[in-house]
Amino acid sequence: QVQLVESGGGLVQAGGSLRLSCAASGINLSFNDMGWYRQAPGEQRELVARITYGGSANYADSVKGRFTISRDNAKNTVYLQMNSLKPEDTAVYYCNRKHYRFRSIESWGQGTQVTVSS
């Protein structure tokens, strides 16, 4: 059974940092592109960052230079380091996996709340 469990969310002041973790089970991280998405109230879910099975990362323009996605295949865990947080970053953050070849095969975590106060 595939399971993605996010952790690390919380309340932080503007300018602060958080590190989110996504622990995966039931999959081999090496065969999946991994992504972080977020959804604010009343907004569409948007891609924040992703890292391919080959290790290539890309980011939404709004977080470039502030967020860093990484993975540890040995631990089957993906991370999102978030620095210089802004109130606009407030959202529920979700972990996602897509099979690197058969991309319709995907899974989602339950999400973790990030709240940035001004």
C-alpha positions, 0 to 999 in steps of 0.5 A: 500500500502506497502511503505518503505522510507529510510533516514539519508544518506549523506556525512561523513568523514572516522571514522564518523557515520551515522544513517539510518532510514527506515519508513514503512507503510502498514505493521506491522513490528512485522510480518517481518524480516527487513534488510539493503542491500547496493549496490556500483557502479558495485557491487552486492547488499549485505546484511549488517544487518538484524533483525528478527521478534523475534529481533535477529540480524546478520551482514555481516562480513565487518560491525560487531562491527561497525554497529547496526541494531535495530527496533521500532515496535511502530514507524514501523521504522528500524534503522542502526547505522553506526560507524567507517565508511570506504570509502568501506562503500560507497553505496546506502543503501536499506531497505528490509522487508520479511514476517517472515513466507512467505518470498517471500513476500518482499518489498524494499525502494528506497535507500539512498546514503551513501558516506564516504570520506577518 
